[in-house]
Amino acid sequence: MALLSNQRRNTARTEEGEKETEDIMEKLLKGLPWWVKWVALPVIALIVFGSLIASLVSIVVGLLFKVIVFVVLVGALVLVVKRFSGGGGGSSGSGRDW
């Protein structure tokens, strides 16, 4: 029972802390000109985190390329096997037979 009460207090403290942080950020950004909020801050973020963003994009693009190559190779393998095993002629059996 006491443990549950402590958890509720900790949750309330966490929510209060998050609210406090949001209030501080609002007050900090409220007095700045628009170009600082919409130009300078994103540019600084790109400079600081640009290499991280680029490496993540590179990993995703590389993985996508490998998946596409895998799908093409599996499709080609299925096509070759169907042609040489005699199942791809169309004269024997229906198109549903593998």
Biopython code that builds the backbone (N, CA, C, O; Angstrom):
import numpy as np
from Bio.PDB.StructureBuilder import StructureBuilder

atoms = [
    (1, "MET", "N", (0.826, -1.192, 0.000)),
    (1, "MET", "CA", (0.000, 0.000, 0.000)),
    (1, "MET", "C", (0.872, 1.259, 0.000)),
    (1, "MET", "O", (0.617, 2.209, -0.740)),
    (2, "ALA", "N", (1.905, 1.244, 0.846)),
    (2, "ALA", "CA", (2.803, 2.394, 0.913)),
    (2, "ALA", "C", (3.578, 2.539, -0.394)),
    (2, "ALA", "O", (3.865, 3.653, -0.830)),
    (3, "LEU", "N", (3.919, 1.402, -1.020)),
    (3, "LEU", "CA", (4.651, 1.438, -2.283)),
    (3, "LEU", "C", (3.815, 2.115, -3.368)),
    (3, "LEU", "O", (4.328, 2.918, -4.148)),
    (4, "LEU", "N", (2.534, 1.784, -3.410)),
    (4, "LEU", "CA", (1.639, 2.387, -4.389)),
    (4, "LEU", "C", (1.529, 3.892, -4.162)),
    (4, "LEU", "O", (1.496, 4.669, -5.116)),
    (5, "SER", "N", (1.473, 4.293, -2.912)),
    (5, "SER", "CA", (1.405, 5.711, -2.576)),
    (5, "SER", "C", (2.676, 6.441, -3.014)),
    (5, "SER", "O", (2.603, 7.559, -3.524)),
    (6, "ASN", "N", (3.849, 5.810, -2.817)),
    (6, "ASN", "CA", (5.117, 6.407, -3.245)),
    (6, "ASN", "C", (5.172, 6.551, -4.761)),
    (6, "ASN", "O", (5.661, 7.553, -5.282)),
    (7, "GLN", "N", (4.667, 5.541, -5.462)),
    (7, "GLN", "CA", (4.664, 5.599, -6.924)),
    (7, "GLN", "C", (3.795, 6.748, -7.416)),
    (7, "GLN", "O", (4.157, 7.440, -8.368)),
    (8, "ARG", "N", (2.651, 6.953, -6.770)),
    (8, "ARG", "CA", (1.773, 8.057, -7.168)),
    (8, "ARG", "C", (2.446, 9.397, -6.931)),
    (8, "ARG", "O", (2.337, 10.304, -7.756)),
    (9, "ARG", "N", (3.154, 9.529, -5.792)),
    (9, "ARG", "CA", (3.857, 10.771, -5.502)),
    (9, "ARG", "C", (4.963, 11.024, -6.521)),
    (9, "ARG", "O", (5.147, 12.150, -6.983)),
    (10, "ASN", "N", (5.712, 9.949, -6.872)),
    (10, "ASN", "CA", (6.789, 10.097, -7.853)),
    (10, "ASN", "C", (6.241, 10.488, -9.218)),
    (10, "ASN", "O", (6.836, 11.307, -9.918)),
    (11, "THR", "N", (5.101, 9.901, -9.600)),
    (11, "THR", "CA", (4.476, 10.242, -10.873)),
    (11, "THR", "C", (4.036, 11.697, -10.872)),
    (11, "THR", "O", (4.214, 12.404, -11.864)),
    (12, "ALA", "N", (3.464, 12.144, -9.766)),
    (12, "ALA", "CA", (3.034, 13.532, -9.666)),
    (12, "ALA", "C", (4.245, 14.466, -9.749)),
    (12, "ALA", "O", (4.172, 15.515, -10.389)),
    (13, "ARG", "N", (5.354, 14.092, -9.107)),
    (13, "ARG", "CA", (6.561, 14.925, -9.171)),
    (13, "ARG", "C", (7.099, 14.991, -10.592)),
    (13, "ARG", "O", (7.524, 16.050, -11.055)),
    (14, "THR", "N", (7.078, 13.852, -11.283)),
    (14, "THR", "CA", (7.568, 13.818, -12.662)),
    (14, "THR", "C", (6.715, 14.715, -13.548)),
    (14, "THR", "O", (7.247, 15.463, -14.369)),
    (15, "GLU", "N", (5.397, 14.647, -13.391)),
    (15, "GLU", "CA", (4.504, 15.481, -14.193)),
    (15, "GLU", "C", (4.715, 16.957, -13.874)),
    (15, "GLU", "O", (4.684, 17.800, -14.771)),
    (16, "GLU", "N", (4.930, 17.270, -12.597)),
    (16, "GLU", "CA", (5.198, 18.660, -12.222)),
    (16, "GLU", "C", (6.511, 19.134, -12.833)),
    (16, "GLU", "O", (6.600, 20.265, -13.310)),
    (17, "GLY", "N", (7.527, 18.280, -12.823)),
    (17, "GLY", "CA", (8.818, 18.630, -13.406)),
    (17, "GLY", "C", (8.724, 18.865, -14.900)),
    (17, "GLY", "O", (9.341, 19.791, -15.426)),
    (18, "GLU", "N", (7.944, 18.019, -15.597)),
    (18, "GLU", "CA", (7.757, 18.202, -17.035)),
    (18, "GLU", "C", (7.027, 19.512, -17.318)),
    (18, "GLU", "O", (7.379, 20.236, -18.250)),
    (19, "LYS", "N", (6.017, 19.812, -16.519)),
    (19, "LYS", "CA", (5.268, 21.060, -16.684)),
    (19, "LYS", "C", (6.184, 22.258, -16.451)),
    (19, "LYS", "O", (6.125, 23.255, -17.171)),
    (20, "GLU", "N", (7.030, 22.141, -15.432)),
    (20, "GLU", "CA", (7.979, 23.213, -15.131)),
    (20, "GLU", "C", (8.933, 23.448, -16.307)),
    (20, "GLU", "O", (9.206, 24.587, -16.684)),
    (21, "THR", "N", (9.437, 22.340, -16.880)),
    (21, "THR", "CA", (10.356, 22.447, -18.013)),
    (21, "THR", "C", (9.663, 23.091, -19.207)),
    (21, "THR", "O", (10.249, 23.936, -19.883)),
    (22, "GLU", "N", (8.422, 22.698, -19.468)),
    (22, "GLU", "CA", (7.674, 23.292, -20.574)),
    (22, "GLU", "C", (7.475, 24.791, -20.351)),
    (22, "GLU", "O", (7.597, 25.583, -21.286)),
    (23, "ASP", "N", (7.170, 25.176, -19.113)),
    (23, "ASP", "CA", (6.986, 26.597, -18.802)),
    (23, "ASP", "C", (8.271, 27.379, -19.027)),
    (23, "ASP", "O", (8.246, 28.485, -19.569)),
    (24, "ILE", "N", (9.387, 26.808, -18.613)),
    (24, "ILE", "CA", (10.678, 27.474, -18.790)),
    (24, "ILE", "C", (10.985, 27.650, -20.277)),
    (24, "ILE", "O", (11.428, 28.717, -20.702)),
    (25, "MET", "N", (10.747, 26.599, -21.068)),
    (25, "MET", "CA", (11.016, 26.675, -22.507)),
    (25, "MET", "C", (10.105, 27.705, -23.173)),
    (25, "MET", "O", (10.547, 28.452, -24.046)),
    (26, "GLU", "N", (8.833, 27.748, -22.764)),
    (26, "GLU", "CA", (7.918, 28.737, -23.340)),
    (26, "GLU", "C", (8.397, 30.154, -23.042)),
    (26, "GLU", "O", (8.405, 31.013, -23.924)),
    (27, "LYS", "N", (8.792, 30.391, -21.797)),
    (27, "LYS", "CA", (9.267, 31.726, -21.416)),
    (27, "LYS", "C", (10.552, 32.078, -22.160)),
    (27, "LYS", "O", (10.745, 33.222, -22.573)),
    (28, "LEU", "N", (11.421, 31.098, -22.325)),
    (28, "LEU", "CA", (12.694, 31.339, -23.010)),
    (28, "LEU", "C", (12.470, 31.687, -24.478)),
    (28, "LEU", "O", (13.079, 32.626, -24.991)),
    (29, "LEU", "N", (11.611, 30.947, -25.153)),
    (29, "LEU", "CA", (11.385, 31.159, -26.581)),
    (29, "LEU", "C", (10.426, 32.308, -26.872)),
    (29, "LEU", "O", (10.407, 32.837, -27.984)),
    (30, "LYS", "N", (9.631, 32.693, -25.878)),
    (30, "LYS", "CA", (8.632, 33.737, -26.095)),
    (30, "LYS", "C", (9.260, 35.076, -26.462)),
    (30, "LYS", "O", (8.716, 35.802, -27.294)),
    (31, "GLY", "N", (10.389, 35.413, -25.859)),
    (31, "GLY", "CA", (10.997, 36.705, -26.101)),
    (31, "GLY", "C", (11.901, 36.770, -27.316)),
    (31, "GLY", "O", (12.410, 37.839, -27.650)),
    (32, "LEU", "N", (12.109, 35.644, -27.985)),
    (32, "LEU", "CA", (13.017, 35.629, -29.129)),
    (32, "LEU", "C", (12.299, 36.026, -30.411)),
    (32, "LEU", "O", (11.105, 35.764, -30.552)),
    (33, "PRO", "N", (13.008, 36.656, -31.351)),
    (33, "PRO", "CA", (12.391, 36.967, -32.650)),
    (33, "PRO", "C", (12.076, 35.690, -33.439)),
    (33, "PRO", "O", (12.607, 34.616, -33.156)),
    (34, "TRP", "N", (11.203, 35.838, -34.428)),
    (34, "TRP", "CA", (10.753, 34.665, -35.185)),
    (34, "TRP", "C", (11.898, 33.990, -35.914)),
    (34, "TRP", "O", (11.924, 32.763, -36.018)),
    (35, "TRP", "N", (12.856, 34.777, -36.429)),
    (35, "TRP", "CA", (13.927, 34.174, -37.234)),
    (35, "TRP", "C", (14.852, 33.316, -36.386)),
    (35, "TRP", "O", (15.489, 32.397, -36.901)),
    (36, "VAL", "N", (14.934, 33.604, -35.091)),
    (36, "VAL", "CA", (15.750, 32.765, -34.214)),
    (36, "VAL", "C", (15.063, 31.416, -34.013)),
    (36, "VAL", "O", (15.703, 30.365, -34.060)),
    (37, "LYS", "N", (13.746, 31.464, -33.790)),
    (37, "LYS", "CA", (12.989, 30.222, -33.562)),
    (37, "LYS", "C", (12.951, 29.339, -34.807)),
    (37, "LYS", "O", (13.118, 28.123, -34.717)),
    (38, "TRP", "N", (12.732, 29.956, -35.965)),
    (38, "TRP", "CA", (12.461, 29.179, -37.168)),
    (38, "TRP", "C", (13.649, 29.033, -38.107)),
    (38, "TRP", "O", (13.582, 28.238, -39.044)),
    (39, "VAL", "N", (14.730, 29.767, -37.892)),
    (39, "VAL", "CA", (15.902, 29.657, -38.767)),
    (39, "VAL", "C", (17.140, 29.255, -37.972)),
    (39, "VAL", "O", (17.770, 28.239, -38.269)),
    (40, "ALA", "N", (17.483, 30.035, -36.978)),
    (40, "ALA", "CA", (18.745, 29.815, -36.265)),
    (40, "ALA", "C", (18.753, 28.503, -35.475)),
    (40, "ALA", "O", (19.721, 27.746, -35.548)),
    (41, "LEU", "N", (17.693, 28.232, -34.727)),
    (41, "LEU", "CA", (17.670, 26.991, -33.933)),
    (41, "LEU", "C", (17.720, 25.728, -34.803)),
    (41, "LEU", "O", (18.486, 24.818, -34.489)),
    (42, "PRO", "N", (16.934, 25.638, -35.886)),
    (42, "PRO", "CA", (17.069, 24.458, -36.745)),
    (42, "PRO", "C", (18.447, 24.333, -37.398)),
    (42, "PRO", "O", (18.958, 23.224, -37.554)),
    (43, "VAL", "N", (19.050, 25.459, -37.780)),
    (43, "VAL", "CA", (20.389, 25.416, -38.384)),
    (43, "VAL", "C", (21.410, 24.904, -37.370)),
    (43, "VAL", "O", (22.260, 24.080, -37.706)),
    (44, "ILE", "N", (21.329, 25.387, -36.142)),
    (44, "ILE", "CA", (22.241, 24.910, -35.098)),
    (44, "ILE", "C", (22.026, 23.419, -34.847)),
    (44, "ILE", "O", (22.988, 22.667, -34.691)),
    (45, "ALA", "N", (20.763, 22.996, -34.808)),
    (45, "ALA", "CA", (20.476, 21.569, -34.599)),
    (45, "ALA", "C", (21.053, 20.727, -35.729)),
    (45, "ALA", "O", (21.598, 19.652, -35.480)),
    (46, "LEU", "N", (20.940, 21.208, -36.982)),
    (46, "LEU", "CA", (21.505, 20.471, -38.112)),
    (46, "LEU", "C", (23.028, 20.415, -38.046)),
    (46, "LEU", "O", (23.631, 19.398, -38.386)),
    (47, "ILE", "N", (23.645, 21.502, -37.610)),
    (47, "ILE", "CA", (25.104, 21.506, -37.488)),
    (47, "ILE", "C", (25.553, 20.519, -36.418)),
    (47, "ILE", "O", (26.503, 19.762, -36.619)),
    (48, "VAL", "N", (24.857, 20.532, -35.273)),
    (48, "VAL", "CA", (25.252, 19.663, -34.157)),
    (48, "VAL", "C", (24.936, 18.203, -34.447)),
    (48, "VAL", "O", (25.769, 17.326, -34.218)),
    (49, "PHE", "N", (23.721, 17.940, -34.955)),
    (49, "PHE", "CA", (23.283, 16.557, -35.150)),
    (49, "PHE", "C", (23.309, 16.120, -36.608)),
    (49, "PHE", "O", (22.774, 15.060, -36.936)),
    (50, "GLY", "N", (23.916, 16.909, -37.491)),
    (50, "GLY", "CA", (23.899, 16.593, -38.916)),
    (50, "GLY", "C", (24.529, 15.270, -39.271)),
    (50, "GLY", "O", (23.988, 14.522, -40.084)),
    (51, "SER", "N", (25.671, 14.970, -38.668)),
    (51, "SER", "CA", (26.342, 13.700, -38.994)),
    (51, "SER", "C", (25.524, 12.520, -38.496)),
    (51, "SER", "O", (25.485, 11.475, -39.145)),
    (52, "LEU", "N", (24.871, 12.674, -37.353)),
    (52, "LEU", "CA", (24.021, 11.600, -36.834)),
    (52, "LEU", "C", (22.830, 11.370, -37.759)),
    (52, "LEU", "O", (22.490, 10.229, -38.069)),
    (53, "ILE", "N", (22.206, 12.446, -38.194)),
    (53, "ILE", "CA", (21.065, 12.337, -39.109)),
    (53, "ILE", "C", (21.503, 11.712, -40.431)),
    (53, "ILE", "O", (20.810, 10.848, -40.969)),
    (54, "ALA", "N", (22.643, 12.141, -40.953)),
    (54, "ALA", "CA", (23.139, 11.603, -42.221)),
    (54, "ALA", "C", (23.450, 10.113, -42.102)),
    (54, "ALA", "O", (23.145, 9.341, -43.011)),
    (55, "SER", "N", (24.050, 9.709, -40.997)),
    (55, "SER", "CA", (24.374, 8.288, -40.846)),
    (55, "SER", "C", (23.105, 7.448, -40.710)),
    (55, "SER", "O", (23.046, 6.334, -41.231)),
    (56, "LEU", "N", (22.084, 7.968, -40.014)),
    (56, "LEU", "CA", (20.828, 7.231, -39.899)),
    (56, "LEU", "C", (20.135, 7.098, -41.250)),
    (56, "LEU", "O", (19.610, 6.035, -41.584)),
    (57, "VAL", "N", (20.135, 8.182, -42.028)),
    (57, "VAL", "CA", (19.539, 8.128, -43.368)),
    (57, "VAL", "C", (20.312, 7.155, -44.246)),
    (57, "VAL", "O", (19.717, 6.408, -45.022)),
    (58, "SER", "N", (21.627, 7.161, -44.126)),
    (58, "SER", "CA", (22.463, 6.251, -44.901)),
    (58, "SER", "C", (22.159, 4.791, -44.545)),
    (58, "SER", "O", (22.069, 3.942, -45.431)),
    (59, "ILE", "N", (22.006, 4.507, -43.277)),
    (59, "ILE", "CA", (21.682, 3.137, -42.845)),
    (59, "ILE", "C", (20.337, 2.706, -43.393)),
    (59, "ILE", "O", (20.199, 1.584, -43.880)),
    (60, "VAL", "N", (19.328, 3.594, -43.322)),
    (60, "VAL", "CA", (17.987, 3.251, -43.804)),
    (60, "VAL", "C", (17.994, 3.028, -45.312)),
    (60, "VAL", "O", (17.393, 2.069, -45.795)),
    (61, "VAL", "N", (18.664, 3.899, -46.061)),
    (61, "VAL", "CA", (18.724, 3.744, -47.519)),
    (61, "VAL", "C", (19.473, 2.470, -47.897)),
    (61, "VAL", "O", (19.055, 1.750, -48.804)),
    (62, "GLY", "N", (20.577, 2.190, -47.206)),
    (62, "GLY", "CA", (21.328, 0.965, -47.471)),
    (62, "GLY", "C", (20.511, -0.277, -47.193)),
    (62, "GLY", "O", (20.551, -1.237, -47.963)),
    (63, "LEU", "N", (19.769, -0.266, -46.097)),
    (63, "LEU", "CA", (18.918, -1.413, -45.754)),
    (63, "LEU", "C", (17.806, -1.590, -46.778)),
    (63, "LEU", "O", (17.495, -2.712, -47.177)),
    (64, "LEU", "N", (17.209, -0.480, -47.203)),
    (64, "LEU", "CA", (16.161, -0.551, -48.217)),
    (64, "LEU", "C", (16.710, -1.107, -49.528)),
    (64, "LEU", "O", (16.048, -1.916, -50.178)),
    (65, "PHE", "N", (17.907, -0.687, -49.922)),
    (65, "PHE", "CA", (18.526, -1.197, -51.140)),
    (65, "PHE", "C", (18.762, -2.704, -51.031)),
    (65, "PHE", "O", (18.505, -3.439, -51.985)),
    (66, "LYS", "N", (19.246, -3.168, -49.879)),
    (66, "LYS", "CA", (19.488, -4.599, -49.695)),
    (66, "LYS", "C", (18.191, -5.398, -49.744)),
    (66, "LYS", "O", (18.166, -6.503, -50.286)),
    (67, "VAL", "N", (17.112, -4.851, -49.181)),
    (67, "VAL", "CA", (15.819, -5.543, -49.232)),
    (67, "VAL", "C", (15.334, -5.649, -50.676)),
    (67, "VAL", "O", (14.825, -6.693, -51.084)),
    (68, "ILE", "N", (15.490, -4.574, -51.450)),
    (68, "ILE", "CA", (15.061, -4.608, -52.857)),
    (68, "ILE", "C", (15.887, -5.616, -53.647)),
    (68, "ILE", "O", (15.338, -6.365, -54.455)),
    (69, "VAL", "N", (17.190, -5.645, -53.428)),
    (69, "VAL", "CA", (18.048, -6.621, -54.112)),
    (69, "VAL", "C", (17.640, -8.040, -53.736)),
    (69, "VAL", "O", (17.593, -8.917, -54.598)),
    (70, "PHE", "N", (17.346, -8.275, -52.462)),
    (70, "PHE", "CA", (16.917, -9.599, -52.005)),
    (70, "PHE", "C", (15.623, -10.024, -52.696)),
    (70, "PHE", "O", (15.506, -11.159, -53.158)),
    (71, "VAL", "N", (14.658, -9.117, -52.767)),
    (71, "VAL", "CA", (13.380, -9.444, -53.407)),
    (71, "VAL", "C", (13.583, -9.757, -54.892)),
    (71, "VAL", "O", (12.981, -10.697, -55.412)),
    (72, "VAL", "N", (14.419, -8.983, -55.574)),
    (72, "VAL", "CA", (14.678, -9.229, -56.999)),
    (72, "VAL", "C", (15.361, -10.577, -57.196)),
    (72, "VAL", "O", (15.000, -11.322, -58.107)),
    (73, "LEU", "N", (16.344, -10.901, -56.354)),
    (73, "LEU", "CA", (17.044, -12.175, -56.485)),
    (73, "LEU", "C", (16.131, -13.362, -56.197)),
    (73, "LEU", "O", (16.207, -14.379, -56.887)),
    (74, "VAL", "N", (15.279, -13.246, -55.197)),
    (74, "VAL", "CA", (14.343, -14.340, -54.897)),
    (74, "VAL", "C", (13.352, -14.499, -56.047)),
    (74, "VAL", "O", (13.030, -15.622, -56.434)),
    (75, "GLY", "N", (12.867, -13.386, -56.596)),
    (75, "GLY", "CA", (11.955, -13.474, -57.746)),
    (75, "GLY", "C", (12.622, -14.122, -58.944)),
    (75, "GLY", "O", (12.009, -14.949, -59.620)),
    (76, "ALA", "N", (13.881, -13.757, -59.221)),
    (76, "ALA", "CA", (14.610, -14.363, -60.329)),
    (76, "ALA", "C", (14.829, -15.854, -60.093)),
    (76, "ALA", "O", (14.709, -16.656, -61.018)),
    (77, "LEU", "N", (15.151, -16.224, -58.856)),
    (77, "LEU", "CA", (15.341, -17.638, -58.529)),
    (77, "LEU", "C", (14.061, -18.430, -58.754)),
    (77, "LEU", "O", (14.093, -19.524, -59.318)),
    (78, "VAL", "N", (12.938, -17.882, -58.313)),
    (78, "VAL", "CA", (11.651, -18.568, -58.513)),
    (78, "VAL", "C", (11.366, -18.697, -59.999)),
    (78, "VAL", "O", (10.910, -19.751, -60.442)),
    (79, "LEU", "N", (11.619, -17.664, -60.774)),
    (79, "LEU", "CA", (11.387, -17.708, -62.221)),
    (79, "LEU", "C", (12.265, -18.776, -62.882)),
    (79, "LEU", "O", (11.781, -19.551, -63.706)),
    (80, "VAL", "N", (13.549, -18.818, -62.527)),
    (80, "VAL", "CA", (14.466, -19.799, -63.114)),
    (80, "VAL", "C", (14.056, -21.214, -62.737)),
    (80, "VAL", "O", (14.062, -22.105, -63.586)),
    (81, "VAL", "N", (13.704, -21.431, -61.492)),
    (81, "VAL", "CA", (13.304, -22.776, -61.056)),
    (81, "VAL", "C", (12.036, -23.210, -61.770)),
    (81, "VAL", "O", (11.930, -24.364, -62.185)),
    (82, "LYS", "N", (11.072, -22.311, -61.923)),
    (82, "LYS", "CA", (9.831, -22.675, -62.619)),
    (82, "LYS", "C", (10.094, -22.989, -64.090)),
    (82, "LYS", "O", (9.476, -23.898, -64.643)),
    (83, "ARG", "N", (10.997, -22.256, -64.728)),
    (83, "ARG", "CA", (11.282, -22.493, -66.146)),
    (83, "ARG", "C", (11.968, -23.843, -66.354)),
    (83, "ARG", "O", (11.590, -24.606, -67.243)),
    (84, "PHE", "N", (12.985, -24.135, -65.523)),
    (84, "PHE", "CA", (13.754, -25.351, -65.739)),
    (84, "PHE", "C", (13.113, -26.597, -65.148)),
    (84, "PHE", "O", (13.480, -27.711, -65.521)),
    (85, "SER", "N", (12.167, -26.434, -64.239)),
    (85, "SER", "CA", (11.513, -27.624, -63.696)),
    (85, "SER", "C", (10.303, -28.009, -64.528)),
    (85, "SER", "O", (9.656, -29.016, -64.236)),
    (86, "GLY", "N", (9.984, -27.244, -65.544)),
    (86, "GLY", "CA", (8.887, -27.597, -66.441)),
    (86, "GLY", "C", (7.550, -27.066, -65.980)),
    (86, "GLY", "O", (6.529, -27.337, -66.613)),
    (87, "GLY", "N", (7.530, -26.329, -64.911)),
    (87, "GLY", "CA", (6.267, -25.805, -64.409)),
    (87, "GLY", "C", (5.887, -24.482, -65.001)),
    (87, "GLY", "O", (4.778, -24.008, -64.757)),
    (88, "GLY", "N", (6.754, -23.860, -65.769)),
    (88, "GLY", "CA", (6.477, -22.520, -66.267)),
    (88, "GLY", "C", (5.997, -22.480, -67.683)),
    (88, "GLY", "O", (5.827, -21.388, -68.226)),
    (89, "GLY", "N", (5.764, -23.627, -68.332)),
    (89, "GLY", "CA", (5.387, -23.638, -69.738)),
    (89, "GLY", "C", (3.967, -23.209, -70.005)),
    (89, "GLY", "O", (3.674, -22.653, -71.063)),
    (90, "GLY", "N", (3.088, -23.457, -69.070)),
    (90, "GLY", "CA", (1.699, -23.092, -69.273)),
    (90, "GLY", "C", (0.906, -24.211, -69.945)),
    (90, "GLY", "O", (-0.324, -24.192, -69.895)),
    (91, "SER", "N", (1.571, -25.190, -70.574)),
    (91, "SER", "CA", (0.845, -26.264, -71.248)),
    (91, "SER", "C", (0.452, -27.355, -70.270)),
    (91, "SER", "O", (-0.491, -28.101, -70.535)),
    (92, "SER", "N", (1.138, -27.469, -69.163)),
    (92, "SER", "CA", (0.792, -28.514, -68.205)),
    (92, "SER", "C", (0.289, -27.891, -66.916)),
    (92, "SER", "O", (1.004, -27.113, -66.286)),
    (93, "GLY", "N", (-0.914, -28.217, -66.520)),
    (93, "GLY", "CA", (-1.473, -27.747, -65.262)),
    (93, "GLY", "C", (-1.977, -26.324, -65.322)),
    (93, "GLY", "O", (-1.866, -25.646, -66.343)),
    (94, "SER", "N", (-2.528, -25.888, -64.217)),
    (94, "SER", "CA", (-3.054, -24.529, -64.153)),
    (94, "SER", "C", (-1.985, -23.571, -63.650)),
    (94, "SER", "O", (-0.914, -24.002, -63.221)),
    (95, "GLY", "N", (-2.265, -22.296, -63.701)),
    (95, "GLY", "CA", (-1.304, -21.290, -63.271)),
    (95, "GLY", "C", (-1.117, -21.268, -61.759)),
    (95, "GLY", "O", (-0.159, -20.669, -61.270)),
    (96, "ARG", "N", (-2.021, -21.915, -61.000)),
    (96, "ARG", "CA", (-1.920, -21.923, -59.545)),
    (96, "ARG", "C", (-0.928, -22.952, -59.032)),
    (96, "ARG", "O", (-0.489, -22.861, -57.885)),
    (97, "ASP", "N", (-0.572, -23.909, -59.836)),
    (97, "ASP", "CA", (0.351, -24.962, -59.391)),
    (97, "ASP", "C", (1.765, -24.411, -59.299)),
    (97, "ASP", "O", (2.247, -23.756, -60.222)),
    (98, "TRP", "N", (2.412, -24.676, -58.200)),
    (98, "TRP", "CA", (3.788, -24.269, -58.021)),
    (98, "TRP", "C", (4.599, -25.504, -58.126)),
    (98, "TRP", "O", (5.823, -25.450, -58.010)),
]
sb = StructureBuilder()
sb.init_structure("model")
sb.init_model(0)
sb.init_chain("A")
sb.init_seg("    ")
for serial, (resi, resn, name, xyz) in enumerate(atoms, 1):
    if name == "N":
        sb.init_residue(resn, " ", resi, " ")
    sb.init_atom(name, np.array(xyz, "f"), 0.0, 1.0, " ", f" {name:<3s}", serial, name[0])
structure = sb.get_structure()
